[in-house]
Amino acid sequence: MKHAKIAELKARLSEYLRDVRKGHPLVVMDRNTPIARVVPYAPEGEALTVRRPLGKTSLQRVPLPPALETGVDAVELLLEDRRAER
C-alpha cells in the first residue's frame, strides 16, 4: 500500500488518483501519522457472491491445532488472580 504526505498528495493528486482507480489503495500521512485511506470506489449495494461449502464436513471433524506448550499452568494463574482480587 502506498503512502503519501499531504503536501506530496496535493502536488501530485492526479497521479495518485490514477493509481487508486487501478485498484491500489493509498494512505494519507500527516507527518508520520496515517490520517486517511483512499480506496477505489465501489457502488453500494453490490451483491456478494455466496458459494456453497466444498464438502459435507461437520464441525466435529475439523481437527483442532495442537496445544501450545508455554510451561505455565493456566489454571494456577487463574486461581492466583482470583485470590488476589479478594
N, C-alpha and C positions, 0 to 999 in steps of 0.2 A: 504494500500500500504506500502510495507516495505521500509526502508531507510537504507543505508549503507555508512559509511565514506570510503574514498578512501583506506586507509591502510587496513581496515577490508575487503573491496571488493577484494583487491589484495591477501590477505591471504586466503580467502575462496571463490574464484571465482567460482569454480566448483559447490559448494553448491548453490550459488546464481543463477547460470545459470540453474541449475535443477529446481529451483522454477519458474524462468521465463518461462522455457519450459512447465511447468504445467499450465501456464496462469496467473501467479502472477507478475505484473509489479514491477520494483524496481527503487527507486530514489537514485541517487548517490549524496552524500553530500561532499562538500569541507568545512571542519569545520562544520558550521551550515547552509551553503548556498547550496541549491539544484542547481546542475550544469548539470545534465543529467537524463534522464529516459530510462531505459532498458525495452522494451516491447517484448512480444512474436512475432516471425516472422510470417508475413502473406504474401504469394505471391502476387505480384502486379497483377492487372487485375482480381482479384477475384470478381465475379459478385455480385452485391447487389440484394437482394430479394425484389421485388416491389410487394406489395399486394394491392388489391382493397379496397376502404373505406368500412367500415362496414355497413353504411346506406346511405340513399339519403338525408341527412340533408343539407340544404343550409346554407350559412354563415349568412344569415339574421336571421336564427332561433337559432343561437348559443347565449346563454344568456351571457350578459356582467356581470363582477363582480360588486358588489355594490361600489358606490363612497367612496373614502377614506375620512373620516372626520378628517381634520387637524386643523380646526379652523383658517385657513389662506385663505384669498381671493386671488386666483391665478391671477385674472385679475388685481387687485390692485397692486400686486407685479410686474407684467409685466409693467404696466403703470409707476410705480415708477422707475423701471430700465430704461425705455426709457427716462424719464425726466432727469435722472442722466447723460445720455450719451450726452446730449446737452451742 
